[in-house]
């Protein structure tokens, strides 16, 4: 079970408990403990640093930093 809670503006209090109780109601038992995305930020940051340093077979970076403003990102999200 993966709980995506990194979008802090969209968090609904009690939603994690609601998901877990729904799974219990349906008699679905996760085979591993729940993974809470916000608790793994440092792990993701470590992997990002690695990816920023790697080059592909054409000697170009695997990933690029985004320098868009929040306003630009909101506009793009709205357009989608």
N, C-alpha and C positions, 0 to 999 in steps of 0.2 A: 504494500500500500504506500503510495507516494502522495504526500500532502504538499501541494504547491501553494506556498504562502509568502512568496517573495514580492508580490505586487501589494505593497502595504496600503495603498489607497482603496483596494477592493476587498480587503479582509472583512469577513462577516463573523462577528463573535459567535462562538459556539458551533461553527460549521464543521470543524474537525470532529467534534463529539457527535454531531448529527450524521456525518458520513460513517463513522464507526458503528453507531447504533443501527443505521440502515443495513450495514453489512451483517451485523449480528442477527437482525430481524430476518434477513434472507438466508441465514445460516451459512454465510460465506466467511471462512476463517483464513486470514492472511497467513502464509507459511513463513513469513519473516516479520520482524518488528516494522512498524511504520517508519518511513523515511520522511523527515521534515526538511523541506528544501532550505529554509532559512538557517537551519543548523549546520548546513554544509557549505556555507559561503567561502570559508577559508580554503576548503578543498578545491572548489571551483576556481578561486583566485589563483591557486598554485598551478592549475592546469592551463589557465589563460596565459600566465607568464610563460609557460613552456611553449604554447602555440604561437605567441607573439614572436618568439625567438626562432621558430622553425621556418624553413623555406621549402617550397614545393619543387618538383622536378624542373620547373622553368625558372628557378632561382627567385621566386616571388614569395612574399609572406603568405602563410596559410590564412591569417585573419588580419583585419585592419581595425584600428580604433575608430569609433564614431565621434565626430566633433560637432554633431548637430545640437542646436539649442533645444531646450524643453519645448519651446513654442513650435519649432520645426517638427519635432517628433509628434506633438499633439496634432498638428496639421496633417501629417502623413497618416496617422492613425485614423483621423476623421475621414480622410479620403478613401481609405480602405473599406 
